[in-house]
């Protein structure tokens, strides 16, 4: 079973204001951070939800990591999303299937790409077509269109931490698929949220 982690992160300095978000459960992570859940942010971050509707000046970061699907974060302040990043580990697969379905409407895209005897060669050819339409680097750049490094200053990060984040979340770095899990771990280490692992509303309910 792959890891599934999700929750709303808040600085402990702001914990006295957490009631405005209507938390259903609050858990201290370490000396700096706590995680909380609400009815509408227990396993995903839907909009509208209690965090966005609160219109609070307290910054909150929703963080999620599904070990076999992808990871993401959203930083909310005053009801507005001031930074966002999402990386799906399955995006290329979904886009390849869509491409084959478009080019060969009568074919079974999944079988042609992954099951048939010549699937590996066919998949390689379709990847070339996919990247010819939009390069791999450009596809990764799209995941950063709503990312703002400055938003992390809301969480009292040092200049060094911000610089490390800036280097980590660059297209040239994110394009390295074999380093994806390491990137998530480094992100958590920079922010000091290493304990945000195997944490979710469902997991915490089982531990109570």
C-alpha positions in Angstrom: 0.0 0.0 0.0 1.3 3.4 -1.0 1.5 6.4 1.3 -1.4 8.8 1.3 -0.9 12.0 3.2 -3.1 15.1 3.3 -4.0 17.9 5.7 -4.0 21.6 6.5 -0.8 22.9 8.0 -0.7 25.8 10.3 2.1 27.4 12.4 1.9 26.8 16.1 2.3 30.5 16.6 -1.2 30.8 15.0 -2.8 27.9 16.8 -4.9 30.2 19.0 -6.8 31.4 15.9 -7.5 27.9 14.5 -11.1 27.9 15.6 -12.1 30.2 12.7 -11.4 27.2 10.3 -13.9 24.9 12.2 -11.4 22.1 12.6 -12.7 18.6 13.3 -9.3 17.4 14.5 -6.0 19.1 15.3 -2.6 17.3 15.7 0.7 18.8 16.7 3.5 17.8 14.3 6.5 19.4 15.9 7.6 22.6 17.7 6.7 24.7 14.7 3.8 23.1 12.9 0.4 21.5 13.5 -2.0 19.8 11.1 -5.7 20.0 11.1 -8.7 18.7 9.2 -12.2 20.1 8.5 -15.3 18.4 7.2 -14.5 19.5 3.6 -10.7 19.1 3.8 -10.5 15.7 5.4 -9.1 13.9 2.3 -9.1 16.6 -0.4 -9.1 20.3 -0.8 -12.4 21.2 -2.3 -13.6 24.7 -3.0 -15.3 26.3 -1.3 -14.3 25.0 2.1 -13.9 26.1 5.6 -10.3 27.3 5.1 -11.1 29.5 2.1 -14.4 30.7 3.5 -12.9 31.8 6.8 -11.2 34.8 5.1 -8.6 34.7 7.8 -5.2 36.5 7.7 -3.7 33.3 9.2 -1.7 31.5 6.4 -2.6 27.8 5.9 -0.9 25.3 3.6 -2.8 22.3 2.4 -0.3 19.5 1.6 -1.0 16.2 0.0 1.2 13.3 -1.2 -0.1 10.1 -2.7 2.9 7.9 -3.2 1.7 6.4 -6.5 -0.3 9.3 -7.9 1.4 12.7 -7.1 1.8 15.5 -4.7 0.6 19.1 -4.2 0.4 22.1 -2.0 -1.8 25.2 -1.8 -1.2 28.2 0.4 -4.3 30.1 1.5 -4.5 33.5 3.1 -7.5 35.8 3.5 -9.5 33.3 1.6 -7.2 33.6 -1.5 -4.9 31.0 -3.0 -1.5 32.7 -3.0 0.6 29.8 -4.2 -0.2 26.4 -5.7 1.6 23.4 -7.2 0.4 20.1 -8.4 2.4 17.2 -9.9 0.7 14.1 -11.1 2.8 11.1 -11.6 0.2 9.8 -14.0 -0.2 12.8 -16.2 1.9 11.5 -19.1 0.0 8.2 -19.0 -3.4 10.0 -19.1 -2.2 12.3 -21.9 -0.8 9.3 -23.9 -4.1 7.5 -23.7 -6.0 10.7 -24.8 -3.6 11.1 -27.7 -4.0 7.5 -29.0 -7.8 7.8 -28.6 -7.7 10.9 -30.7 -5.4 9.5 -33.4 -7.0 6.0 -33.4 -10.6 6.3 -32.2 -11.4 2.7 -32.9 -8.4 1.3 -31.1 -8.0 0.2 -27.5 -5.6 2.8 -26.3 -4.7 1.1 -23.1 -4.0 -2.3 -24.7 -1.9 -0.7 -27.5 0.2 1.3 -25.0 0.7 -1.3 -22.3 -0.5 -4.8 -23.1 0.1 -5.7 -26.7 3.3 -7.4 -27.8 4.7 -4.3 -29.4 3.3 -2.0 -26.7 6.7 -0.8 -25.5 7.7 0.3 -29.0 4.3 1.9 -29.7 4.4 3.7 -26.4 7.9 5.1 -27.2 6.6 6.4 -30.5 3.6 8.0 -29.0 5.7 9.7 -26.3 7.8 11.3 -29.1 4.5 12.5 -30.7 3.3 13.9 -27.3 6.5 15.7 -26.6 6.7 17.0 -30.2 3.4 18.8 -29.5 4.7 20.2 -26.2 8.1 19.4 -24.8 8.6 17.6 -21.5 10.1 20.8 -20.0 7.2 23.0 -21.2 4.8 20.5 -19.7 6.6 20.7 -16.3 6.6 24.5 -16.5 2.9 24.5 -16.7 2.7 22.9 -13.2 4.5 26.1 -11.9 2.2 28.7 -13.4 0.4 29.3 -10.0 3.5 28.8 -7.8 4.7 31.8 -5.8 7.9 31.5 -3.8 7.1 34.7 -1.9 4.0 33.0 -0.4 6.3 30.8 1.7 7.6 33.9 3.6 4.2 33.7 5.4 5.6 30.7 7.3 8.7 32.5 8.7 11.2 30.7 6.4 14.7 32.0 6.4 16.4 33.5 3.3 18.3 30.2 3.0 15.2 28.1 3.2 13.5 30.2 0.5 16.6 29.9 -1.7 16.6 26.1 -1.3 12.9 26.0 -2.2 13.6 28.2 -5.3 16.2 25.7 -6.5 14.1 22.7 -5.7 11.0 23.8 -7.5 12.5 24.7 -10.9 11.4 23.0 -14.1 14.9 21.6 -14.7 14.8 19.9 -11.3 11.2 18.7 -11.5 11.7 17.1 -14.9 13.9 14.5 -13.3 11.3 11.7 -12.9 13.7 9.4 -11.0 14.1 12.0 -8.3 10.4 12.8 -7.7 10.1 11.1 -4.3 13.4 12.7 -3.2 12.0 16.1 -4.2 9.0 15.6 -2.0 11.2 14.6 0.9 13.5 17.6 0.4 10.5 19.9 0.2 9.3 18.6 3.5 12.7 18.8 5.1 13.2 22.5 4.0 9.8 23.4 5.6 10.4 21.3 8.6 7.4 19.1 8.1 9.1 15.7 7.9 6.5 14.4 10.3 3.8 15.0 7.7 4.0 11.5 6.5 1.3 8.8 6.6 -1.0 11.5 8.1 -4.6 12.0 7.0 -8.0 12.2 8.6 -8.6 8.5 7.9 -5.3 7.5 9.5 -5.8 9.7 12.5 -9.3 8.3 13.1 -7.9 4.8 13.2 -5.3 5.9 15.8 -7.8 7.4 18.2 
